[in-house]
Amino acid sequence: MGANVVGIGYEGLDIEALVSRLRLRNVATVVDVRLNPISRKRGLSKTALRERLISEGISYEHLPALGNPRENREGFGELDGAGAREAREKFEELMEAPVAQAAIERVLELAEAGTVALLCFEQDETRCHRELVLTALRTRLVSV
């Protein structure tokens, strides 16, 4: 799976740089794992992003079930300590919900057709819920 599902954060990138990185990784599908796919950055909100990606031959899918609620984001800014542990534990609990498990299955389906990039804002994956989604995907693949 390592080659089939990757993570990417658009922090510090504009739409051109993001598309360039996706192309370099031969991404077939972008799965947006932002709970609310809106951005102050031009071209990076859901509709504009989807349209641009499609024009580049890259599919787009938004899976809000893999998003992190606003009230749980602060703890991801830390790598250790109580806040970091609590935020990650809460997100792991959210990942156990049937809707999140179905979204994980959908990502695995999409990965069968080509490389999937999980998209969120945070550049540093270790400070983003995206890391836990990738871990859940890898765990699922190992248990199959």
Backbone as numpy.savetxt, mean C-alpha at the origin, in Angstrom:
# Nx Ny Nz CAx CAy CAz Cx Cy Cz
7.08 -14.41 -3.87 6.27 -13.22 -3.87 7.12 -11.97 -3.87
8.32 -12.04 -3.33 9.14 -10.86 -3.22 9.17 -10.02 -4.48
9.20 -10.67 -5.63 9.25 -9.93 -6.89 7.86 -9.50 -7.35
6.81 -10.08 -6.79 5.45 -9.80 -7.28 4.74 -8.69 -6.54
5.07 -8.44 -5.27 4.43 -7.37 -4.51 5.51 -6.53 -3.85
5.46 -5.23 -4.13 6.43 -4.29 -3.57 5.65 -3.16 -2.91
6.33 -2.38 -2.11 5.72 -1.20 -1.51 6.35 0.05 -2.10
5.55 1.10 -2.17 6.09 2.38 -2.62 5.35 3.51 -1.92
6.12 4.48 -1.44 5.55 5.68 -0.84 5.84 6.86 -1.75
4.87 7.73 -1.91 5.07 8.86 -2.84 5.56 10.12 -2.15
5.89 10.05 -0.87 6.42 11.21 -0.16 7.66 11.74 -0.88
7.66 13.03 -1.17 8.79 13.64 -1.85 8.79 13.46 -3.36
7.78 12.79 -3.89 7.70 12.55 -5.33 6.53 13.32 -5.93
6.67 13.70 -7.19 5.50 14.19 -7.93 5.01 13.03 -8.79
3.93 13.25 -9.52 3.34 12.16 -10.29 4.32 11.61 -11.32
5.13 12.48 -11.92 6.11 12.03 -12.93 7.14 11.08 -12.31
7.67 11.45 -11.16 8.67 10.62 -10.49 8.06 9.29 -10.03
6.81 9.34 -9.55 6.14 8.12 -9.13 5.96 7.18 -10.31
5.46 7.68 -11.41 5.26 6.85 -12.60 6.60 6.26 -13.05
7.64 7.05 -13.02 8.97 6.57 -13.40 9.41 5.40 -12.52
9.22 5.52 -11.23 9.60 4.43 -10.31 8.76 3.18 -10.55
7.49 3.38 -10.81 6.62 2.23 -11.09 7.08 1.51 -12.36
7.43 2.27 -13.37 7.91 1.69 -14.63 9.23 0.94 -14.42
10.13 1.52 -13.63 11.41 0.86 -13.35 11.21 -0.50 -12.67
10.17 -0.60 -11.89 9.88 -1.86 -11.18 8.93 -2.76 -11.98
8.60 -2.35 -13.20 7.68 -3.14 -14.05 6.36 -3.44 -13.35
5.82 -2.45 -12.69 4.56 -2.61 -11.97 3.39 -2.72 -12.95
2.57 -3.74 -12.76 1.37 -3.94 -13.57 0.16 -3.29 -12.93
0.11 -3.32 -11.59 -1.04 -2.80 -10.85 -0.58 -2.05 -9.61
-1.16 -0.89 -9.40 -0.96 -0.15 -8.15 -2.19 -0.42 -7.28
-1.95 -0.89 -6.07 -3.01 -1.05 -5.09 -2.82 0.04 -4.05
-3.78 0.95 -4.02 -3.74 2.09 -3.12 -4.22 1.62 -1.75
-3.33 1.66 -0.76 -3.69 1.21 0.59 -3.87 2.40 1.54
-4.16 3.57 0.96 -4.54 4.72 1.79 -6.03 4.56 2.10
-6.40 4.78 3.34 -7.81 4.69 3.71 -8.63 5.68 2.89
-8.15 6.91 2.81 -8.78 7.96 2.01 -7.76 8.42 0.96
-7.96 8.03 -0.28 -6.94 8.31 -1.31 -7.00 9.74 -1.84
-6.73 10.67 -0.94 -6.68 12.08 -1.33 -5.28 12.59 -1.01
-4.86 13.60 -1.77 -3.53 14.15 -1.57 -3.54 15.62 -1.95
-2.72 16.38 -1.25 -2.54 17.79 -1.62 -1.63 17.90 -2.84
-0.95 16.82 -3.13 -0.04 16.83 -4.28 -0.83 16.59 -5.56
-0.63 17.44 -6.52 -1.33 17.36 -7.80 -1.12 16.00 -8.46
-2.23 15.40 -8.87 -2.17 14.14 -9.59 -2.11 12.90 -8.73
-2.11 13.06 -7.41 -1.95 11.89 -6.55 -3.21 11.53 -5.75
-4.32 12.21 -6.02 -5.60 11.79 -5.46 -6.18 10.71 -6.37
-7.11 9.95 -5.84 -7.60 8.73 -6.48 -7.94 8.87 -7.97
-8.84 9.76 -8.33 -9.30 9.83 -9.72 -8.19 10.23 -10.67
-7.46 11.29 -10.35 -6.37 11.74 -11.22 -5.28 10.68 -11.30
-4.96 10.05 -10.19 -3.93 9.02 -10.17 -4.35 7.84 -11.03
-5.56 7.37 -10.84 -6.07 6.23 -11.62 -6.00 6.54 -13.12
-6.47 7.72 -13.50 -6.47 8.09 -14.93 -5.06 8.12 -15.49
-4.12 8.70 -14.74 -2.75 8.78 -15.22 -2.13 7.39 -15.35
-2.34 6.56 -14.32 -1.76 5.21 -14.36 -2.32 4.42 -15.53
-3.62 4.51 -15.73 -4.23 3.78 -16.85 -3.64 4.25 -18.18
-3.40 5.55 -18.31 -2.80 6.07 -19.54 -1.38 5.55 -19.74
-0.75 5.11 -18.66 0.61 4.55 -18.71 0.59 3.03 -18.82
-0.61 2.44 -18.89 -0.72 0.99 -18.99 -0.59 0.28 -17.65
-0.81 1.00 -16.57 -0.73 0.43 -15.22 -2.13 0.45 -14.61
-2.60 -0.69 -14.13 -3.92 -0.77 -13.50 -3.87 -0.14 -12.11
-5.05 0.28 -11.64 -5.16 0.92 -10.33 -6.34 0.31 -9.59
-6.12 0.01 -8.33 -7.21 -0.48 -7.49 -7.05 0.12 -6.09
-8.14 0.64 -5.56 -8.12 1.17 -4.19 -8.74 0.13 -3.27
-8.01 -0.27 -2.24 -8.51 -1.24 -1.26 -8.49 -0.59 0.12
-9.55 0.17 0.45 -9.59 0.88 1.73 -9.53 -0.05 2.94
-9.88 -1.32 2.77 -9.82 -2.27 3.89 -8.39 -2.47 4.36
-7.41 -2.08 3.54 -6.00 -2.19 3.93 -5.43 -0.85 4.38
-6.30 0.13 4.58 -5.88 1.45 5.04 -5.77 1.52 6.54
-5.02 2.49 7.01 -4.82 2.69 8.44 -5.64 3.90 8.89
-6.52 3.73 9.88 -7.33 4.86 10.35 -6.47 6.01 10.87
-6.94 7.22 10.65 -6.21 8.43 11.04 -5.74 8.38 12.49
-6.62 7.94 13.39 -6.28 7.95 14.82 -5.19 6.93 15.17
-4.83 6.06 14.22 -3.80 5.05 14.48 -2.49 5.36 13.77
-2.36 6.51 13.16 -1.17 6.79 12.33 0.03 7.30 13.12
-0.21 8.05 14.17 0.89 8.69 14.89 1.93 7.69 15.38
1.49 6.57 15.90 2.42 5.57 16.44 3.37 5.00 15.40
3.00 5.06 14.13 3.87 4.54 13.08 5.07 5.44 12.84
5.05 6.65 13.36 6.19 7.55 13.25 7.35 7.10 14.12
7.06 6.24 15.09 8.08 5.70 15.99 8.40 4.27 15.57
9.62 3.85 15.81 9.99 2.48 15.48 9.95 1.55 16.69
10.05 2.13 17.89 9.90 1.32 19.09 9.28 2.16 20.19
8.92 1.52 21.27 8.24 2.22 22.34 6.77 1.83 22.37
6.08 2.27 23.39 4.69 1.89 23.60 3.78 2.34 22.47
3.94 3.58 22.02 3.10 4.09 20.93 3.27 3.29 19.66
4.50 2.94 19.34 4.78 2.16 18.14 4.14 0.77 18.24
4.30 0.13 19.39 3.72 -1.20 19.59 2.20 -1.16 19.51
1.60 -0.18 20.18 0.13 -0.08 20.18 -0.43 0.13 18.77
0.19 1.01 18.00 -0.29 1.29 16.64 -0.19 0.05 15.77
0.91 -0.65 15.86 1.10 -1.84 15.04 0.17 -2.97 15.48
-0.01 -3.14 16.77 -0.93 -4.17 17.27 -2.36 -3.87 16.82
-2.77 -2.62 16.91 -4.12 -2.25 16.48 -4.31 -2.52 14.99
-3.30 -2.17 14.18 -3.44 -2.42 12.75 -3.47 -3.91 12.45
-2.66 -4.69 13.15 -2.69 -6.15 12.96 -4.07 -6.71 13.28
-4.72 -6.17 14.32 -6.09 -6.60 14.65 -7.05 -6.26 13.50
-6.90 -5.06 12.95 -7.75 -4.65 11.82 -7.56 -5.57 10.63
-6.34 -6.06 10.46 -6.03 -6.95 9.33 -6.71 -8.31 9.46
-7.16 -8.66 10.65 -7.82 -9.94 10.86 -9.29 -9.92 10.42
-9.85 -8.74 10.22 -11.25 -8.62 9.81 -11.47 -9.28 8.45
-12.65 -9.88 8.25 -12.94 -10.54 6.97 -12.74 -9.63 5.75
-13.10 -8.35 5.86 -12.95 -7.44 4.73 -11.47 -7.23 4.40
-10.61 -7.17 5.41 -9.18 -7.02 5.18 -8.59 -8.31 4.60
-9.05 -9.44 5.10 -8.57 -10.72 4.57 -8.96 -10.89 3.10
-10.16 -10.44 2.75 -10.59 -10.48 1.34 -9.72 -9.56 0.49
-9.33 -8.41 1.04 -8.47 -7.49 0.31 -7.07 -8.10 0.10
-6.58 -8.81 1.10 -5.29 -9.50 0.97 -5.39 -10.53 -0.17
-6.47 -11.27 -0.19 -6.68 -12.25 -1.26 -6.70 -11.57 -2.63
-7.33 -10.40 -2.70 -7.39 -9.66 -3.96 -6.00 -9.25 -4.42
-5.15 -8.79 -3.51 -3.78 -8.42 -3.87 -3.04 -9.64 -4.41
-3.21 -10.78 -3.76 -2.54 -12.00 -4.22 -3.02 -12.39 -5.62
-4.31 -12.23 -5.88 -4.86 -12.49 -7.22 -4.20 -11.58 -8.25
-4.15 -10.30 -7.93 -3.55 -9.33 -8.85 -2.08 -9.64 -9.10
-1.37 -10.12 -8.08 0.05 -10.42 -8.20 0.32 -11.59 -9.14
-0.68 -12.43 -9.34 -0.51 -13.54 -10.28 -0.36 -13.04 -11.70
-0.90 -11.85 -11.99 -0.86 -11.29 -13.34 0.32 -10.36 -13.57
1.07 -10.02 -12.52 2.21 -9.12 -12.66 2.50 -8.41 -11.36
3.57 -7.65 -11.34 4.01 -6.98 -10.12 2.96 -5.98 -9.63
2.68 -6.06 -8.34 1.75 -5.15 -7.67 2.58 -4.24 -6.76
2.27 -2.95 -6.79 2.89 -2.00 -5.87 1.83 -1.50 -4.90
2.06 -1.70 -3.62 1.19 -1.16 -2.58 1.59 0.30 -2.38
0.66 1.20 -2.58 0.94 2.63 -2.54 0.38 3.30 -1.29
1.23 4.09 -0.65 0.83 4.94 0.46 1.72 6.18 0.40
1.50 7.12 1.29 2.28 8.35 1.30 3.69 8.15 1.82
3.83 7.55 2.98 5.08 7.45 3.73 6.20 6.81 2.91
7.29 7.51 2.77 8.43 6.99 2.01 9.09 5.81 2.73
9.30 5.94 4.04 9.99 4.93 4.84 9.00 3.84 5.24
9.12 2.70 4.59 8.18 1.60 4.82 8.13 1.14 6.27
9.25 1.27 7.00 9.25 0.83 8.40 8.41 1.74 9.28
8.02 2.90 8.75 7.18 3.84 9.50 5.78 3.93 8.90
5.37 2.86 8.22 4.09 2.86 7.53 3.38 1.53 7.73
2.05 1.58 7.76 1.27 0.35 7.88 1.48 -0.57 6.68
1.96 -0.02 5.58 2.23 -0.80 4.37 3.16 -1.98 4.67
4.11 -1.78 5.58 5.03 -2.85 5.96 4.26 -4.05 6.55
3.24 -3.77 7.35 2.45 -4.86 7.95 1.58 -5.56 6.91
1.11 -4.81 5.93 0.34 -5.43 4.84 1.25 -6.36 4.05
2.46 -5.91 3.74 3.41 -6.77 3.02 3.74 -8.02 3.83
3.91 -7.86 5.13 4.19 -9.01 5.99 3.02 -10.00 5.96
1.80 -9.49 6.02 0.62 -10.36 5.96 0.56 -11.11 4.63
0.91 -10.42 3.55 0.92 -11.07 2.24 1.96 -12.19 2.19
3.14 -11.92 2.70 4.21 -12.93 2.71 3.82 -14.13 3.57
3.20 -13.86 4.71 2.75 -14.92 5.61 1.72 -15.81 4.91
0.80 -15.18 4.21 -0.24 -15.92 3.50 0.38 -16.82 2.44
1.37 -16.31 1.72 2.00 -17.10 0.67 2.77 -18.29 1.23
3.42 -18.11 2.36 4.17 -19.19 2.97 3.23 -20.30 3.45
2.04 -19.92 3.93 1.11 -20.92 4.46 0.30 -21.64 3.39
0.42 -21.19 2.14 -0.35 -21.82 1.03 0.32 -23.11 0.60
